């Protein structure tokens, strides 16, 4: 971990700076159906969402793992506001680094979901 990614306190979470975000990490993070579902929900909401606002059919520890993978890959930003951990999509960073990638993946996921009759 570089100094830019080390959390300064126990309430701050480490995130890669924009220049550290790698395409392979983003694609790996989005290759999991639960993580893609989280990103789709974040992309469809103008605000940040708490972890508890996601209704995922997995255990709490697995949900925590998915959010950590998304954060460490640079796909989402997590911050504490009081006792709530808020999640936001790092759309500006992703669009700047990989123009059109996020929209293409979200569009493909929506088409697949419609085709398969899922969420």
C-alpha positions in Angstrom: 0.0 0.0 0.0 1.3 3.5 -0.8 1.1 6.3 1.7 -1.9 7.7 -0.2 -4.0 4.6 0.5 -3.2 4.1 4.2 -6.1 5.1 6.4 -5.1 7.9 8.8 -7.5 6.8 11.5 -9.7 3.8 12.4 -12.8 5.6 11.1 -11.2 6.4 7.7 -11.1 3.7 5.1 -8.3 3.2 2.6 -9.1 4.0 -1.0 -6.8 4.0 -4.0 -6.2 7.5 -5.4 -7.3 8.0 -9.0 -3.9 7.2 -10.5 -3.8 3.9 -8.7 -7.0 2.5 -10.1 -6.3 -0.3 -12.5 -8.6 -1.6 -15.2 -7.9 -5.2 -14.2 -9.1 -4.5 -10.6 -12.2 -2.7 -11.7 -13.2 -5.6 -14.1 -12.4 -8.1 -11.4 -14.6 -6.3 -8.9 -17.5 -6.0 -11.4 -17.2 -9.7 -12.5 -19.1 -10.8 -9.4 -23.0 -10.7 -9.6 -23.4 -9.3 -6.1 -20.9 -6.6 -6.6 -22.3 -5.7 -10.0 -25.7 -5.5 -8.3 -24.4 -3.1 -5.7 -22.9 -0.9 -8.4 -26.1 -0.9 -10.4 -28.0 0.3 -7.3 -25.5 3.0 -6.6 -25.6 4.1 -10.3 -29.3 4.4 -10.1 -29.3 6.6 -7.0 -28.2 10.2 -6.8 -27.2 10.0 -3.2 -24.8 7.8 -1.2 -26.4 4.7 0.3 -25.6 2.9 3.6 -24.7 -0.7 3.5 -28.0 -1.6 5.2 -30.0 -0.1 2.3 -28.8 -3.0 0.1 -30.9 -6.2 0.2 -28.4 -8.8 -0.8 -29.1 -12.5 -0.4 -25.8 -13.2 1.3 -24.5 -13.1 4.9 -23.3 -9.8 6.5 -19.7 -10.9 6.4 -20.0 -11.7 2.6 -21.6 -8.3 2.1 -18.7 -6.6 3.9 -16.3 -8.5 1.7 -18.1 -7.3 -1.5 -18.0 -3.7 -0.4 -14.3 -4.0 0.5 -13.4 -5.4 -2.9 -15.4 -2.6 -4.6 -13.7 0.0 -2.4 -10.1 -1.3 -2.8 -10.5 -1.6 -6.6 -11.6 2.1 -6.8 -15.1 1.5 -7.9 -16.8 2.9 -4.8 -15.9 5.4 -2.0 -16.9 4.6 1.5 -17.1 7.2 4.2 -18.4 7.3 7.7 -21.0 9.9 8.6 -21.7 9.4 12.3 -22.1 5.7 12.8 -23.3 5.1 9.2 -21.0 3.9 6.5 -22.0 5.6 3.2 -21.2 4.2 -0.2 -20.9 6.2 -3.4 -19.9 5.3 -6.9 -16.6 6.8 -8.1 -18.2 7.6 -11.5 -16.0 10.7 -12.1 -12.8 8.8 -11.5 -13.9 5.8 -13.6 -15.2 7.9 -16.4 -12.0 9.9 -16.5 -9.7 6.9 -16.5 -11.9 4.6 -18.7 -14.3 6.7 -20.7 -17.5 4.9 -21.5 -16.6 1.7 -19.6 -19.0 2.1 -16.7 -22.0 3.1 -18.9 -21.2 0.1 -21.2 -21.1 -2.3 -18.3 -24.2 -1.0 -16.7 -26.1 -1.1 -20.0 -25.0 -4.6 -20.7 -26.0 -5.7 -17.1 -29.4 -4.1 -17.6 -30.0 -5.9 -20.9 -28.9 -9.2 -19.4 -31.2 -8.7 -16.4 -34.1 -7.9 -18.7 -33.3 -10.9 -20.9 -33.1 -13.3 -17.9 -36.0 -11.7 -16.0 -33.8 -10.8 -13.0 -33.2 -7.7 -11.0 
